[in-house]
Amino acid sequence: RLEPIPRGTGFQFVNEIQGGVIPKEYIPAIEKGLSEAMLGGITVGYPAVDIRAILLNGSFHDVDSSEIAYKIAASMAFREATQQGKPTILEPIMACEILCPEEYMGGVIGDLNSRRGKILNMSMRQNLQVIKAEAPLATMFGYSTALRSSSQGRATFSMEFHHYEPVPANIEEEIKIRAGVIIR
């Protein structure tokens, strides 16, 4: 059984096998098969995260059972179970701090908005406006050049990873189209 778990938790494997229907030496192969399947992703190849896998039952055959057989079976079970769920594509969200002279604020905020940025806070530090914002990493490539252009080289910024958020539906559809999952 697969269950979603809180964001940032990672992968959890729970063995609830009772009665030794699967020998203990094969349990690590099952866990490895699941974790490798997660790396391959669910719909578009991005790794799957924040899943609890609970091993409930299985069987053993003296001749046909092997580590590789259990690993493959776990991978196939993962793919089948995830097709029944509602997976979400997540994107990294960056925490940004922009230092900018006040006369360039309009252009800087407009550019952040066009990048799906969210302004969280604005304050003054010496003679500069400090803008604290969050923006998807995918939209921040080339931001340094755009910021210099819109402020005549007088604004600076820093950013660091903050968290993951679901990708908006229109962008998720575009990702799936590019990956060949959806054909227009």
Phi and psi in degrees as a GROMACS rama.xvg file:
@    title "Ramachandran Plot"
@    xaxis  label "Phi"
@    yaxis  label "Psi"
@TYPE xy
-111.008  140.624  LEU-2
-136.226  143.306  GLU-3
-73.0272  147.139  PRO-4
-127.562  166.011  ILE-5
-54.0991  146.185  PRO-6
-55.608  138.433  ARG-7
87.6594  -1.76798  GLY-8
-78.9638  -32.7377  THR-9
95.0894  -135.915  GLY-10
-118.388  132.255  PHE-11
-124.784  133.407  GLN-12
-115.958  126.9  PHE-13
-122.529  123.725  VAL-14
-97.0152  109.85  ASN-15
-110.459  20.111  GLU-16
-67.6322  132.734  ILE-17
-126.017  146.477  GLN-18
84.956  5.66542  GLY-19
67.9324  31.6754  GLY-20
-65.4288  -23.1136  VAL-21
-123.777  124.37  ILE-22
-58.4357  143.535  PRO-23
-56.8944  -30.5751  LYS-24
-69.0787  -14.482  GLU-25
-95.2394  -11.7623  TYR-26
-60.5948  -44.4059  ILE-27
-60.1457  -31.9208  PRO-28
-66.7289  -36.6225  ALA-29
-65.6554  -45.7272  ILE-30
-61.1955  -41.7024  GLU-31
-65.6854  -40.2091  LYS-32
-60.7236  -40.5528  GLY-33
-67.0884  -46.1906  LEU-34
-66.3586  -35.5858  SER-35
-68.4862  -37.8914  GLU-36
-64.0967  -36.4046  ALA-37
-63.6651  -36.4062  MET-38
-63.2343  -31.4874  LEU-39
-76.6773  -11.6792  GLY-40
83.2774  -176.854  GLY-41
-113.133  -56.4177  ILE-42
-110.826  -46.4412  THR-43
-120.068  12.6496  VAL-44
92.874  -3.07112  GLY-45
-76.3216  143.527  TYR-46
-58.6172  144.025  PRO-47
-86.2947  141.187  ALA-48
-134.223  164.709  VAL-49
58.8293  56.2634  ASP-50
-129.785  137.827  ILE-51
-105.133  125.172  ARG-52
-107.087  125.566  ALA-53
-114.592  117.386  ILE-54
-83.1357  113.634  LEU-55
-101.888  -36.781  LEU-56
-159.137  171.823  ASN-57
176.741  -170.982  GLY-58
-147.165  169.541  SER-59
-139.379  140.85  PHE-60
-130.531  130.059  HIS-61
-54.4188  -37.4587  ASP-62
-93.5953  -46.3428  VAL-63
-87.8275  -14.744  ASP-64
-78.8094  133.069  SER-65
-153.299  167.148  SER-66
-58.5921  -45.5323  GLU-67
-64.6437  -35.1916  ILE-68
-64.6739  -42.9345  ALA-69
-68.4177  -37.3133  TYR-70
-62.8167  -45.5337  LYS-71
-65.6224  -42.3522  ILE-72
-61.7352  -40.6204  ALA-73
-64.2966  -42.0812  ALA-74
-62.5798  -43.5614  SER-75
-66.0517  -39.4103  MET-76
-63.2918  -39.7652  ALA-77
-60.6626  -48.8172  PHE-78
-61.3975  -42.9264  ARG-79
-65.4473  -43.7758  GLU-80
-66.1724  -40.2157  ALA-81
-70.5305  -25.2427  THR-82
-68.803  -22.6938  GLN-83
-87.159  -16.6546  GLN-84
-88.6306  -171.482  GLY-85
-122.4  78.4624  LYS-86
-68.1656  150.946  PRO-87
-121.02  136.3  THR-88
-84.2674  127.467  ILE-89
-105.47  152.944  LEU-90
-129.003  148.562  GLU-91
-72.2094  134.618  PRO-92
-109.654  131.22  ILE-93
-103.392  140.75  MET-94
-87.8828  126.246  ALA-95
-119.991  145.097  CYS-96
-129.921  121.257  GLU-97
-114.451  129.242  ILE-98
-106.094  124.315  LEU-99
-149.357  137.094  CYS-100
-61.6264  146.168  PRO-101
-59.1278  -33.1469  GLU-102
-67.3307  -13.4828  GLU-103
-106.129  5.8072  TYR-104
-58.0599  -43.2573  MET-105
-58.5317  -47.6146  GLY-106
-66.6701  -39.5446  GLY-107
-66.1476  -46.3277  VAL-108
-66.3803  -40.1399  ILE-109
-60.1689  -42.0251  GLY-110
-66.1214  -41.7349  ASP-111
-61.674  -42.7691  LEU-112
-61.6153  -39.3771  ASN-113
-67.4644  -17.4483  SER-114
-98.2459  18.5441  ARG-115
61.4346  28.6091  ARG-116
-79.0431  152.693  GLY-117
-118.446  122.138  LYS-118
-77.2989  124.441  ILE-119
-100.153  -34.6979  LEU-120
-162.681  146.612  ASN-121
-133.57  137.637  MET-122
-151.472  174.673  SER-123
-106.18  141.116  MET-124
-136.525  111.869  ARG-125
55.3999  -120.881  GLN-126
-101.486  14.4079  ASN-127
-115.441  148.003  LEU-128
-82.0808  136.485  GLN-129
-110.151  118.212  VAL-130
-108.453  121.854  ILE-131
-104.123  128.947  LYS-132
-146.528  168.579  ALA-133
-125.128  141.278  GLU-134
-151.271  148.493  ALA-135
-64.6726  137.945  PRO-136
-56.629  -39.3043  LEU-137
-58.4426  -26.1958  ALA-138
-93.9918  -6.31346  THR-139
-94.0372  -2.21274  MET-140
-67.7281  130.466  PHE-141
83.722  5.35615  GLY-142
-66.1023  -36.8597  TYR-143
-57.521  -45.5372  SER-144
-66.1095  -43.601  THR-145
-63.5725  -39.4001  ALA-146
-66.4788  -43.7164  LEU-147
-61.8807  -41.8008  ARG-148
-64.1029  -43.2339  SER-149
-77.8363  -10.5374  SER-150
-123.455  14.6443  SER-151
54.2226  36.9916  GLN-152
77.4977  11.1491  GLY-153
-100.407  -4.28986  ARG-154
-106.555  150.816  ALA-155
-132.425  164.073  THR-156
-150.51  160.481  PHE-157
-136.875  153.879  SER-158
-148.407  152.276  MET-159
-147.968  155.958  GLU-160
-59.7656  138.975  PHE-161
-118.192  -54.6508  HIS-162
-167.758  179.323  HIS-163
-107.421  147.224  TYR-164
-137.029  153.633  GLU-165
-61.2248  142.532  PRO-166
-71.9951  139.158  VAL-167
-56.7113  149.867  PRO-168
-54.4123  -42.6316  ALA-169
-65.9702  -35.0681  ASN-170
-76.4448  -36.8976  ILE-171
-60.1739  -41.8879  GLU-172
-62.9006  -42.0739  GLU-173
-63.5221  -39.7052  GLU-174
-61.8992  -44.1139  ILE-175
-66.4097  -35.8498  LYS-176
-65.1387  -45.7164  ILE-177
-62.7987  -32.9225  ARG-178
-82.2876  -7.19157  ALA-179
82.7159  11.49  GLY-180
-76.8335  -37.7738  VAL-181
-115.877  133.377  ILE-182
-113.066  126.899  ILE-183
